Amino acid sequence: MTRPTVAQKSLVIVGATGMVGGYALRYALDHSEVKSVMSIGRKKLGISHPKLEQVLHQSFADCLPLANVLSNQDAVVYCLGTYTGSVSDEQLRVITADYTIEFARVLRDRSPDAAFSFLSGSGADPTGRSRLAFARYKGQAEKALLAAGFPRVYLFRPAYIYPVEPRTEPNFNYRLIRAIYPVFRVLFPNQVIRADDLARAMVDIVLRQTEERQGVVFENRDIRTMAESRTPPTNRAA
């Protein structure tokens, strides 16, 4: 029996030099349903691939220069971010919320039908009442994305993201959790997710063929279900 042909899609990945973005990039380049991958970031990736186009962009506070390259894109996997404590509170807000909102504004104007997969975080609070700055700023970004008018927005809220491959951890807490990860994973399975599993889920969801308009939140336990089944769990409206 001949299987129906699946239309290949053009995919944009923002933040491909980061941990999750890097896995998303590698997975997308090998994916049969992806015809092209555009990586947008501040640094060169140091790799080449027939599907890959790299666009260097230094200031995400102004994404208007990206307008042309963002035209007629099918989907975005947005992984740009930073760690709490690595920058000032003001910079954390700018990188987490303002950059996301500015990028989405330009993308929506040039690719209004694009699906948007966003790397948020556990505890993200769109109401803005959380005492945690990270939660407030991620929530602000989520709220703006849902209001932007994209037909499909997927908000991923992982808890602890296990790096899989060795890396220099950003702070003591991350070094500690990585050290006790085997035990932590058994005791608190819904509080951890592998970086590669998270990345695959973020790519897979925007490649799905659906006419349904969706704004969906995936908590860590949902992402684990997606990773284990490789199909999305029952969606919960944002």
N, C-alpha and C positions, 0 to 999 in steps of 0.2 A: 504494500500500500504506500503510495507517495504521500509524504508529509507536506503540509502546506508551507509555502515559502514565507519566511519571516523577514519583514523589511528591516534592513540594517539601519542603525541609528548613529547619529553624530553625538558625541559625548564630550562635555567640558568637565575637566577636573581642576578645582581650585585648591591649591595647597598640596600638590603632589610630592613636594620635598619633605613633607611631614610623615609621621609613622602610618597613620590610617590612609592618608592620601597616596602614599607610595604603594601600598598594597592594592588600593583601588585602581591605580594606574596600571600595574602589572596585570591584574585580573582583566581589566577592560581591553588591554592590548591583545590578550589571548582569546577574547570572547568572540564567538562567531557572529553574534548579533550586533557587534559594534563595527561600523565601517570606518570611523575616524575618531581620534582622541585629541582634543586640544588641551594642553596643560598651560594654565595661567598662574604665574608666580613671580617672585622676585629673583630667584636663582635658577641657573641652568641645571637640568637634570643629570647631565652627563651620560645620557643614553640616546640611542637613535632607533627608530622603528618605522616601517613603511606607513603605519597608521597614524604616527605621532606628529603633531605640530606643537612646537613650544612657543609661547608668547610671554615675553618678559614684561612685567608691569610693576613699577616700584611703589606707586602710591594708590592704595585702594580707597583712599579718601575721595578720589576722583576717578571714576571708572568710565567717564565719557570717552576717553581715547580707545576704549575697548569696544565701542559701539559696532564698528564694522565686523570685527572677528566674532562678535556674539550674535550676529544675524543668522537666522535660520538654523539654530541649534535645536536638537531634539531633547536634550536632557543635561542636567548639571549635577555633579557630586561635589558639594562644597565642604571642604575640610580645613579651611584656613582658621587658625586660632593660636592661642598661646596658653601657657600654664599660669594659674594663680600664683602670685608671689614672684614671678619672673619679670614683671613690669609693674609700673605704678597703677593705682586704681583707675586713673583717668585713661591711661593707655589700654588697660584691660577692657574698659568700656568701648573705646574707639575700635579696637581690633575685633572684639566679640560682637558688638552690636552695629556700630556705625559702618564698618567695612561691609558687613553682610547686607545691610539695608541699601547701601549705595550700589553694590554689585547687582542686587536684585532689581533695583530701579532701572538700570541700563539694560539688563537682560530682558526684563518684562517688555520694554519698549521695542526691542529688536527680535525677540523670540517669544511672543506671548503665549505660545502653546507648549513651551518647554516644561518638562517635569523637573522638580527640584528636590534633591536629596540633601538634607542638612545635618551636619555633625553637631548636635547640641550636647547636652550632658544631663546626667541624673540630677533631679531636683530643680531643673529649669522652671522658672516661675513667671508666666506671662502676666500675672497680676501685679508684679513689681513689689510684693510685700515681703519677700524673703530677706532675711538678715544677711545672706551670703551674696556678695557682689556678683560673683560668677553666675549664680542662679538667676539673679535679676537681669543681668545683661544677656544671657542666653535666652531668657524668657522674652525680653524685649525684641530680640532678633526673630524668635519664633512667631511672635504676634504680628510683626511686620510682614513676614513671609506669607502667613496665612491671609493677610489682608491685601497682598500685592496683586492678586488676580490670576495667579498661575492655576492651570486646571488641576494639577496634582502636586502637592507638597508633602514630603515625608520627613518627619522630624525624629531623628535618632537620639535617644537619651541613654547612652551607655554609662555604667558605673566605672569600675576599674578596668581599664583597657590593658590587657596583658600584651607586652611588646613582641613576644614570640622569638624574635632575634635579639641577640645581645645589643645593648646600647648604653650610652651614658645617661643615667636617670637624672631628671631635672631637679630633684630635691630628696631629702632624707625619707620623707613619707613614701615616695615611690620606690626608693631602694629597699625600704623595709617590706612593703607589700610584695615586691618581686621576690624577696628572699623567702617569704612565708607563703608564696602563691600556691604550692601544692596542697597545703593544709587549708588555706583560705578558700580555695576553689571547692573543696569538699564541704566545708562548713557553711559557706555562703555562696552557693552556685549561681544565684540570681544577682550577685553583686560583681560578677566578673564576666568579661567577654574577650576572646582573642582578637587582636587587631586585624588579622587577616579575615576572620569570620565576619567581623563588623564591616569591613571594606566590601566584601563580596555581597553582603546584604544590601548595602547602600547602592551598589551598582545594579544588582538584579532587579530591585524594586522599580527603578526608573526605566528599565528595558521592557517591563511588562506591557502587553497590549491591552488597554482598557479604555473605554469611552466614559467611564464614570469619573465625575469630578470628586477629588478626595483631598482632605487635609487630615493626615494621620500621624499620630504619635506612637512611636515604638519605644517602650521602656526596655530596660536591660533583659528582663525575662522574655519579652517578645523577640528581641534580637537573637537570643539563644535558641528560641524555637525555630526561627527562620534559618539559623545556621545548621541546626540538627536536621531539619526537614528539607532545606533548600527551597522551600516555598513559603510565602508570607502567611502568618497566622491570621486569625479573624481580626479584621481591622477595628480599631476603636477611634471614633471621631475625635479630633482635637478639640 
